[in-house]
């Protein structure tokens, strides 16, 4: 049977005109959270709440356009109020049996589908780029592995995948059946990244909906095997892609990475609010580039008003997980493919990451009713 692609779906949706706005619904940026899985297509049509129910015919036209494609077995389109979280994924429903969501009262969220064999998925997120989110995700994952857990690392930062470089990995994941990819393994951690499939220098201009599709694929079509925890390096920021990811992936919790000045500027708060909106527990904040250690004399200076995240976390009632200084050794080791937890396991920084890792595991393993695995602390 023909396999339908996201491109084909978007092309079909591009033929549907919004009669009031004189253009098609794709060009108008109304499609969000597109997921295409085994012929099941789901997406949200973002509409102005004022137009609400009047757009039911448009929703039906969108469903019909996709339905006509070869290889489509079900289509679910929902109307969602502009900027409200779209209802997506999971329950793709029955062909032609979806309903418009009233803008004022969103329907209950569909059950999120877990990844078989993976006990907990956590997100590492930040309010904006460049705060050290990927560096933290990598060292946190390695810290968890060092603590005796079976760990996977998924690079969902597909705008700028940096995990292959930070984990010192290159090459392509292999497949034995043409369907499921085997993750690459380094330092005992299984890694999957868009960066393995596309060259690092290739400009990737991803549309929000495609981001979700790619991430769903990396979650479900990768042989993760048995894992205690899968660490997801989120795309930076709190836009639609991040929102639909947090909404569709069954996250046990999220770790927010922030620099002291960024929390002061409220960027990190946006991250907190986003997870709260979609009922994902925020496990705590890691303050990165917290203070500066002079590589020559070891002198410590607080260039970014150190301590901001701890104070802010207290104010917001969120756990403060730890602080990591701005240190050239952290940059060199992660940019060189042997992050500090691996290359300098006895350093203070490695200890901080292992401690953060232990705190995070503590929080997700309690409450989930899981038996904790052995944690080796030497
Ligand atoms: P993000 O994922 O938030 O965009 P990255 O983790 O890619 O940020 O970090 C951006 C740059 O800053 C990288 O070159 C990284 O090595 C460096 N970096 C991150 N954290 C630290 C730190 N604590 N000390 C020194 N350099 C750091």
Boltz pocket constraint, residues with backbone or C-beta under 6 A from the ligand:
constraints:
  - pocket:
      binder: B
      contacts: [[A, 126], [A, 128], [A, 129], [A, 130], [A, 131], [A, 132], [A, 133], [A, 134], [A, 135], [A, 136], [A, 162], [A, 236], [A, 288], [A, 289], [A, 324], [A, 325], [A, 326], [A, 327], [A, 328], [A, 329], [A, 330], [A, 331], [A, 332], [A, 334], [A, 335]]
      max_distance: 6.0
